[in-house]
Amino acid sequence: MRTHPRALSGFLLAAAVLLAACGGEQATTAASTDPSDGGSAADADTSGAAASDPAGPDTAEPSTAPSEAPGSGSAGSFTAATLGGGELDSASLAGRDAVLWFWAPWCTVCRAEADDVVAAASALDGRVEVIGVAGRGEVSEMEGFVADTDTGGLTHVVDVDGSIWTSYEVIAQPAFAFLDDSGDVEVFVGALGEDALVERMTALAEA
């Protein structure tokens, strides 16, 4: 049987289009993470850029999903000014149970949990000392936070440069570092209500 040249040409054209379409479905294009490729690496992951500077300005509310820091370690040592005047040397906490409460003056979650923190400190009646570690803001803003939340009964240290936060690997607020009298530390990132705080602090005191 003789094939008409025009029909054969149409058949070959259709086959070529079909093959091209199948190949297109399998092909995928991923964003390059090679710095030499037109700067695409900057788009690959920018989530760590803001979190790496605990003391830097941050206008967005951080995630407050609770998480445990992996493992435990020795308490980070520091000497820092306290709000209202004075100074605190972490060496004074040696052999004592204490909780460091990491907060920022603009953090609405921190403001909301302030009453719970004060109530938990009162419930333990000095058996576990609660110390605020204020960061990510100006001193005047920190002072305003303390006045607004009526947390002036607690000691608050000023961590303007973020060095204390960094030493405890805290990159979001609120967060808590539970220091037992042996010097071990357990860090919790996220908000804790009064009951949970009292429970953890009681366990700390009785350990």
C-alpha angles and dihedrals in degrees: 000000000000118000117219110239093227092053092049091050091052092049093052091048092052092049091051092052091049093051092048091052094053091050091051093056092056096046117093131182119213124193109256120243092193108116089216092061103089097287096296090138090074089063094050098077126350096155094101097052098081096034093056091070109059092178097047124104113276122176097180123086109248125230110273097193105142119245137166119236109239113262126332135271146168121308115263111246121231145155115210142165117255126225109261093029134296134077137260125211113198088217086076088067093061112124092012135102113241143160124217113208111202113205141157124217095234095046109113092195090055090051092049094052096044093096090052092051092050091046092050092049090051092048091057090049097213097316088113119029117221116209124184117222107201119199144150096053149060122284092245090055091049091052089051091052092053092048093046095047097040091233095135090115088072126073112247124192123206115238101177095154094045094236095131092047089050094049089057092042092241112155100160137041145270098038137149132213113200111206117192124202092261091061098253117139134209117189123204120189115204140042121310123196124225095266094050091046093050090048094051094043092049090051088049092052094047097045 
